Amino acid sequence: MAVAIDPPAAALPGQLHRQLSSWGVLLLTLSCLSPVFSIYGIGADVLRHAGTGAAGLFLIGIAVALVWAMVYAEIGSAYPYAGGDYVGVGSILGPWAGFASLASWAIAIGPLNALIAKSIAVYALALAPIGSPALITFAALAAAWAFALLAVRTSALVTGLFLAIEMLAVLALLSAGLWHPVRGLAAVVAHPMATGAHGSWIPVGAAALALNGVSAAFATVGGNQAVVFGEELAQPHRRMGRVVLWAGLIGALATALPIVAVVLGARDPALTFADPAPFSAFLSAIAGPLAGRALSAGVVLALFNALIAQMMFMARLFFSFGRDEIFTPRLNRALASVHASSGAPRAATGAAGLLVAACCVLDAHVLLVFSTGMLVYIFGLVSAAVLVGRRRGLTGRAGYWRSPLFPLTPLLGFGITAVLVASDLLDADVGRPSLLLFTALVGAALAWYARVLSRRPGGWAPRLPSASPSP
């Protein structure tokens, strides 16, 4: 898969290099999203608990992803900076809101990447027992870290090649499910069934559907990762909105549709959905065990690709943390430094790698708790920023991307956020602990902002790079 790259623009010392076209940022963003990881990770869990109800939940997830992408497209077009949404949120709603968004990302991003690294070990060992889980986890992390240190153009090419393989795996799963469907979509949506105790086939209750709906939404939404590559994208104000929207839609469809297809095509859903790897079990039943193992191999490559792109994403967040002087002066200077020839924030990439490595010693369940609560905070803050920003003329200006039917889109964002909060509170296993943990940690971060950052001479606010190009 070719990666279209714009001619490099001259960069001042300490600035990221504008080397990417819209196509390059799209590839990096889709690699961060990793539909296969969402399918095999969260999607498999939803299948086990919601059964055929997963089809309806992931179709709703597509609608949620569309709202998410439109909200992020508007704020990303106006504020296409390496700090992602916290820069736009802080510039529109005030520094305290920006710092709350920043804290949400800082809490979740390390555990989320550690979860991807540990998942690589799980699927690699299922294919061939070639080492210990810890050895494979840290080896994958080290390799992803090395790729993330390369120039962004080279990294985009590598992730683009891996992404092509991942999309072939998605198409294989989609085709196998739709080849000979054994049940209709209307029936599975109206009467969802799941595997109960002792392998029985029972109706799915409303509470279980609500809880798994949050997981389906978490797996389906995306596209916002594009914003952190805004300082490496040529003409970002003009291009970013479309990149976010396309990435969000492609990622949502590539995640949701294969899951719907498997629900429709599974010949023995009670047995298939109860399997620890239901998608491999499904493909093996349809096309033989060799096809199932080939798909599992594709999952390993897709997860590794996601880890590379997520490390790049995380490095640019850390670069922005340093530029916005979150830490000590010495650490800030290191994080905000850019390698002269490659244009990569290498110190920030190293710091990101160390944090992910530290998180890898935690249990997968703990990592999940640290990751899922972020959705509530950032979606609510970004929706509020778009609502206020459009009214103040800070977003949706001439040359920027404008979400249609304003103010319906951000208001829908608030509604979805409220549903996510209610569903999290009902989930005693992951959702409620995650929401309470995030509330406590974001509250602590805001207290530190009030006592330390806001009392600095001149206060604190996200910085807008002075060399930002006009729309």
Legacy VTK file of the C-alpha trace (Angstrom):
# vtk DataFile Version 3.0
C-alpha trace
ASCII
DATASET POLYDATA
POINTS 471 float
0.000 0.000 0.000
1.574 3.274 -1.102
1.711 6.172 1.308
1.241 9.599 -0.240
3.600 12.099 1.320
3.704 15.820 0.774
7.095 17.430 0.178
8.733 18.105 3.544
8.225 21.606 4.829
11.031 23.391 6.576
10.788 23.057 10.352
12.214 25.311 12.994
14.243 23.724 15.837
11.906 22.088 18.332
9.076 21.744 15.815
7.705 18.550 14.320
8.290 18.220 10.583
5.333 18.596 8.204
5.923 15.499 6.084
2.524 13.802 5.863
-0.411 14.038 3.484
-3.985 13.286 4.458
-3.484 9.715 3.237
-0.458 9.177 5.480
-2.294 10.476 8.559
-5.300 8.304 7.663
-3.111 5.186 7.576
-1.529 6.010 10.929
-4.941 6.690 12.458
-6.483 3.449 11.195
-3.441 1.605 12.521
-4.051 3.177 15.936
-7.694 2.111 15.760
-6.817 -1.463 14.694
-10.221 -2.931 13.807
-8.851 -6.452 14.290
-7.819 -5.641 17.875
-11.294 -4.267 18.552
-12.887 -7.363 17.004
-10.705 -9.982 18.672
-10.416 -8.160 21.988
-13.557 -6.275 22.958
-15.733 -7.800 20.231
-15.048 -11.336 21.444
-15.971 -10.344 24.996
-19.255 -8.791 23.821
-20.070 -11.963 21.858
-19.536 -14.123 24.942
-21.839 -11.982 27.126
-24.397 -10.580 24.673
-24.471 -13.392 22.114
-26.450 -12.538 19.003
-27.279 -9.214 20.687
-23.774 -8.120 19.683
-25.071 -7.462 16.159
-27.480 -4.758 17.290
-25.002 -3.287 19.774
-22.297 -2.841 17.142
-24.757 -1.348 14.663
-25.604 1.221 17.345
-21.846 1.597 17.814
-21.561 2.784 14.203
-24.034 5.589 14.951
-22.109 6.526 18.103
-18.871 6.498 16.100
-20.384 8.883 13.545
-21.303 11.404 16.250
-17.865 10.971 17.850
-16.086 11.520 14.523
-18.088 14.653 13.637
-17.447 16.242 17.032
-13.733 15.466 16.845
-13.505 16.557 13.207
-14.706 20.047 14.112
-12.383 20.569 17.076
-9.470 18.837 15.322
-9.807 21.079 12.286
-9.654 24.185 14.474
-6.886 22.893 16.785
-4.741 20.347 14.857
-1.946 20.087 17.396
0.158 17.317 18.912
-1.668 17.568 22.236
-4.841 16.276 20.605
-8.155 17.329 22.080
-6.770 18.833 25.303
-5.385 21.806 23.352
-8.755 22.645 21.801
-10.692 21.937 24.995
-8.336 24.125 27.026
-8.357 26.955 24.492
-12.168 27.044 24.349
-13.415 26.049 27.816
-10.444 27.240 29.839
-7.153 25.802 31.095
-8.802 23.729 33.845
-10.857 21.822 31.244
-7.804 21.335 29.053
-5.899 19.941 32.001
-8.776 17.570 32.833
-8.643 16.272 29.258
-4.857 16.021 29.419
-5.095 14.066 32.688
-7.594 11.643 31.152
-5.195 10.808 28.350
-2.216 10.591 30.707
-4.094 8.103 32.924
-5.331 5.834 30.141
-2.784 5.811 27.337
-0.037 3.790 29.061
-2.350 1.003 30.303
-4.112 0.847 26.927
-0.847 0.287 25.056
0.281 -2.239 27.646
-2.965 -4.140 27.054
-2.172 -4.273 23.329
1.354 -5.549 24.031
0.052 -8.265 26.356
-2.577 -9.256 23.784
0.184 -9.822 21.228
1.705 -12.397 23.577
-1.646 -14.157 24.072
-2.281 -14.660 20.354
1.349 -15.372 19.460
1.517 -18.164 22.054
-1.782 -19.577 20.784
-0.099 -19.980 17.389
3.222 -21.338 18.646
4.513 -21.759 22.237
7.858 -20.115 21.532
8.505 -18.336 24.837
7.011 -16.896 27.962
4.209 -14.300 27.799
6.428 -11.691 29.468
9.266 -12.262 26.996
6.983 -11.859 23.966
5.241 -8.839 25.491
8.456 -6.915 26.104
10.024 -8.032 22.811
6.987 -6.722 20.905
7.116 -3.475 22.868
10.829 -3.004 22.136
10.304 -3.626 18.415
7.353 -1.207 18.262
9.395 1.403 20.131
12.214 1.050 17.562
9.807 1.605 14.652
8.261 4.607 16.423
11.698 6.276 16.545
11.906 6.405 12.748
10.961 9.414 10.659
7.193 9.742 10.487
7.169 9.106 6.727
8.970 5.798 7.182
6.736 4.794 10.075
3.644 5.632 8.010
4.903 3.358 5.223
5.527 0.463 7.652
2.144 0.802 9.334
0.456 1.131 5.946
1.856 -2.231 4.836
0.726 -3.931 8.042
-2.661 -2.234 7.765
-3.190 -3.746 4.302
-2.758 -7.225 5.831
-5.134 -6.320 8.652
-7.837 -5.192 6.244
-7.512 -8.470 4.344
-8.210 -10.286 7.621
-11.258 -8.083 8.190
-12.544 -8.812 4.680
-11.972 -12.554 5.156
-14.051 -12.563 8.338
-16.775 -10.429 6.745
-16.953 -12.614 3.639
-17.072 -15.856 5.619
-19.957 -14.570 7.725
-22.020 -13.338 4.785
-21.291 -16.281 2.471
-24.123 -18.469 3.844
-25.978 -16.608 6.617
-28.163 -18.891 8.727
-30.263 -16.234 10.473
-31.667 -12.818 9.631
-30.580 -9.483 11.036
-34.084 -8.478 12.157
-34.447 -11.691 14.172
-31.164 -11.358 16.075
-31.829 -7.692 16.869
-35.375 -8.354 18.070
-34.611 -11.540 20.013
-30.964 -11.567 21.201
-29.751 -14.902 22.611
-26.556 -15.868 24.424
-24.823 -18.857 25.962
-25.938 -19.338 29.567
-24.853 -21.660 32.344
-23.915 -25.203 31.274
-24.019 -24.200 27.607
-27.739 -23.429 27.514
-29.080 -20.939 24.951
-31.023 -18.192 26.728
-32.451 -14.716 26.000
-30.219 -11.733 26.801
-31.608 -9.297 29.372
-31.762 -5.532 28.985
-29.137 -4.995 31.705
-26.602 -7.225 29.929
-27.255 -5.424 26.655
-26.728 -2.030 28.316
-23.441 -3.093 29.914
-22.093 -4.596 26.713
-23.293 -1.579 24.740
-20.618 0.502 26.432
-17.963 -2.011 25.374
-19.299 -2.023 21.818
-19.164 1.781 21.691
-15.612 1.787 23.108
-14.534 -0.692 20.421
-16.199 1.164 17.546
-15.426 4.866 18.063
-12.215 6.437 16.817
-10.593 8.801 14.355
-9.556 11.315 17.017
-6.022 9.875 16.990
-5.435 11.778 13.753
-5.374 15.100 15.607
-2.036 14.432 17.334
-0.384 14.132 13.904
-1.711 17.586 12.949
1.654 19.285 13.268
3.092 16.794 10.760
0.216 17.217 8.277
0.434 19.826 5.533
-2.473 22.326 5.577
-3.989 20.760 8.716
-6.873 23.204 9.218
-8.202 22.413 5.761
-7.527 18.676 5.795
-7.858 17.431 9.371
-11.650 17.359 9.603
-12.024 15.064 6.600
-9.245 12.768 7.836
-10.892 12.365 11.249
-14.307 11.726 9.692
-13.041 9.172 7.172
-10.922 7.397 9.767
-13.822 7.239 12.205
-16.232 5.843 9.608
-13.811 3.320 8.101
-12.724 2.130 11.541
-16.322 1.773 12.747
-17.462 -0.174 9.683
-14.362 -2.394 9.673
-14.986 -3.238 13.333
-18.770 -3.601 13.448
-19.655 -5.275 10.144
-17.477 -8.412 10.593
-19.010 -8.954 14.034
-22.507 -8.635 12.590
-21.535 -11.054 9.805
-20.266 -13.653 12.283
-23.496 -13.409 14.291
-25.505 -14.036 11.111
-23.268 -16.815 9.795
-22.366 -18.869 12.900
-23.825 -22.364 12.456
-23.578 -23.273 16.138
-23.616 -19.904 17.923
-23.856 -21.338 21.452
-20.628 -23.286 20.944
-18.852 -20.643 18.830
-19.565 -17.675 21.104
-18.487 -19.581 24.221
-15.064 -20.289 22.687
-12.153 -18.202 24.144
-11.362 -17.150 20.542
-14.824 -17.114 18.911
-13.763 -15.567 15.602
-11.005 -18.126 15.011
-13.462 -20.876 15.987
-16.022 -19.486 13.538
-13.587 -19.304 10.614
-12.213 -22.760 11.406
-15.748 -24.167 11.295
-16.439 -22.451 7.963
-13.118 -22.848 6.128
-11.049 -25.294 8.182
-8.440 -25.004 10.944
-5.733 -23.673 8.608
-7.879 -20.622 7.832
-8.480 -20.063 11.534
-4.753 -20.147 12.249
-4.037 -17.814 9.328
-6.528 -15.320 10.729
-4.894 -15.609 14.162
-1.539 -14.832 12.554
-3.125 -11.769 10.967
-4.317 -10.722 14.413
-0.756 -10.814 15.760
0.470 -8.604 12.891
-2.484 -6.234 13.353
-1.829 -5.895 17.081
1.845 -5.197 16.462
0.918 -2.560 13.888
-1.472 -0.963 16.379
1.273 -0.902 18.999
3.650 0.924 16.625
1.059 3.550 15.750
-0.066 3.931 19.366
3.522 4.451 20.488
3.834 7.235 17.912
0.537 8.698 19.109
1.653 8.527 22.741
5.044 10.081 21.934
3.397 13.128 20.383
1.184 13.547 23.416
4.263 13.469 25.641
6.001 15.928 23.314
3.078 18.284 23.832
3.204 17.752 27.615
6.814 18.936 27.564
6.088 21.921 25.327
3.230 22.953 27.618
5.606 22.717 30.617
3.670 20.180 32.659
6.726 18.797 34.448
10.103 20.106 35.645
12.045 22.421 33.291
14.700 19.805 32.519
12.180 17.076 31.752
10.051 19.498 29.738
13.008 20.442 27.527
13.809 16.785 26.897
10.246 15.801 26.031
9.783 18.792 23.725
12.984 18.114 21.764
12.812 16.921 18.151
15.519 14.934 16.368
16.925 17.157 13.640
17.046 14.658 10.775
14.141 12.302 11.473
11.775 14.863 12.984
10.747 12.317 15.617
10.317 13.361 19.279
12.770 10.686 20.417
12.949 11.581 24.112
9.148 11.608 24.284
9.075 8.252 22.490
11.535 6.839 25.030
9.456 8.121 27.941
6.331 6.604 26.392
8.077 3.255 26.036
9.195 3.257 29.664
5.684 4.024 30.905
4.127 1.262 28.804
6.792 -1.190 29.981
5.981 -0.345 33.605
2.269 -0.864 32.933
2.936 -4.283 31.400
3.569 -5.734 34.869
-0.104 -5.107 35.750
-2.892 -7.634 35.253
-4.957 -7.299 32.056
-8.131 -6.651 34.063
-6.459 -3.775 35.925
-5.263 -2.312 32.615
-8.811 -2.451 31.288
-10.107 -0.605 34.355
-7.504 2.122 33.790
-8.521 2.495 30.121
-12.285 2.422 29.734
-13.314 5.348 31.965
-11.556 7.809 29.647
-14.395 7.626 27.121
-16.831 9.456 29.397
-14.552 12.369 30.238
-13.091 13.162 26.844
-16.371 12.767 24.926
-18.182 15.098 27.327
-15.416 17.712 27.290
-14.984 17.692 23.504
-18.758 17.935 22.958
-18.877 20.943 25.294
-15.908 22.541 23.529
-17.550 22.204 20.105
-20.846 23.612 21.413
-19.143 26.637 22.991
-16.471 26.984 20.310
-18.931 27.309 17.430
-20.940 29.960 19.283
-17.762 31.937 20.005
-16.436 31.600 16.460
-13.464 29.467 17.529
-14.484 26.364 15.572
-16.299 25.939 12.271
-14.770 29.072 10.769
-14.187 29.597 7.052
-11.712 26.960 5.859
-12.355 24.740 8.899
-14.519 21.613 8.988
-18.033 22.228 10.380
-20.180 19.479 11.872
-23.594 19.461 10.177
-26.923 20.134 11.925
-25.287 22.178 14.671
-25.984 22.109 17.619
-27.462 18.604 17.243
-24.092 16.815 17.027
-22.564 18.055 20.311
-25.953 17.666 22.035
-26.025 14.043 20.889
-22.514 13.777 22.307
-23.839 14.870 25.713
-26.668 12.349 25.474
-24.289 9.511 24.618
-22.007 10.555 27.465
-24.932 10.371 29.910
-25.807 6.872 28.676
-22.173 5.790 29.062
-22.074 7.098 32.634
-25.274 5.241 33.570
-24.064 2.014 31.964
-20.653 2.272 33.655
-22.317 2.669 37.050
-24.273 -0.542 36.449
-21.117 -2.512 35.604
-19.580 -3.537 38.936
-16.740 -5.475 37.288
-15.089 -2.885 35.012
-17.277 0.146 34.282
-17.988 1.361 37.813
-14.417 0.884 39.131
-13.057 2.600 36.021
-15.408 5.564 36.324
-14.682 5.997 40.033
-10.939 5.643 39.468
-10.964 8.243 36.711
-13.075 10.603 38.793
-10.603 10.368 41.674
-7.496 10.758 39.486
-8.888 13.592 37.346
-9.993 15.315 40.570
-6.461 14.957 41.958
-5.019 16.350 38.706
-7.331 19.371 38.871
-6.344 19.967 42.490
-2.675 19.937 41.431
-3.511 22.326 38.577
-5.225 24.718 41.021
-2.446 24.600 43.616
0.589 24.540 41.319
0.094 25.277 37.623
-2.481 28.063 37.925
-0.243 29.873 40.455
2.722 30.064 38.113
3.526 33.571 36.828
1.073 34.113 34.003
-0.805 30.917 34.889
-0.910 27.874 32.624
-2.699 27.189 29.355
-2.101 24.914 26.349
0.259 26.507 23.853
-0.666 27.026 20.227
2.468 26.643 18.061
3.376 30.041 16.650
4.174 28.647 13.227
0.758 27.087 12.752
-0.253 27.564 9.125
-3.376 29.402 8.154
-6.370 27.476 6.805
LINES 1 472
471 0 1 2 3 4 5 6 7 8 9 10 11 12 13 14 15 16 17 18 19 20 21 22 23 24 25 26 27 28 29 30 31 32 33 34 35 36 37 38 39 40 41 42 43 44 45 46 47 48 49 50 51 52 53 54 55 56 57 58 59 60 61 62 63 64 65 66 67 68 69 70 71 72 73 74 75 76 77 78 79 80 81 82 83 84 85 86 87 88 89 90 91 92 93 94 95 96 97 98 99 100 101 102 103 104 105 106 107 108 109 110 111 112 113 114 115 116 117 118 119 120 121 122 123 124 125 126 127 128 129 130 131 132 133 134 135 136 137 138 139 140 141 142 143 144 145 146 147 148 149 150 151 152 153 154 155 156 157 158 159 160 161 162 163 164 165 166 167 168 169 170 171 172 173 174 175 176 177 178 179 180 181 182 183 184 185 186 187 188 189 190 191 192 193 194 195 196 197 198 199 200 201 202 203 204 205 206 207 208 209 210 211 212 213 214 215 216 217 218 219 220 221 222 223 224 225 226 227 228 229 230 231 232 233 234 235 236 237 238 239 240 241 242 243 244 245 246 247 248 249 250 251 252 253 254 255 256 257 258 259 260 261 262 263 264 265 266 267 268 269 270 271 272 273 274 275 276 277 278 279 280 281 282 283 284 285 286 287 288 289 290 291 292 293 294 295 296 297 298 299 300 301 302 303 304 305 306 307 308 309 310 311 312 313 314 315 316 317 318 319 320 321 322 323 324 325 326 327 328 329 330 331 332 333 334 335 336 337 338 339 340 341 342 343 344 345 346 347 348 349 350 351 352 353 354 355 356 357 358 359 360 361 362 363 364 365 366 367 368 369 370 371 372 373 374 375 376 377 378 379 380 381 382 383 384 385 386 387 388 389 390 391 392 393 394 395 396 397 398 399 400 401 402 403 404 405 406 407 408 409 410 411 412 413 414 415 416 417 418 419 420 421 422 423 424 425 426 427 428 429 430 431 432 433 434 435 436 437 438 439 440 441 442 443 444 445 446 447 448 449 450 451 452 453 454 455 456 457 458 459 460 461 462 463 464 465 466 467 468 469 470
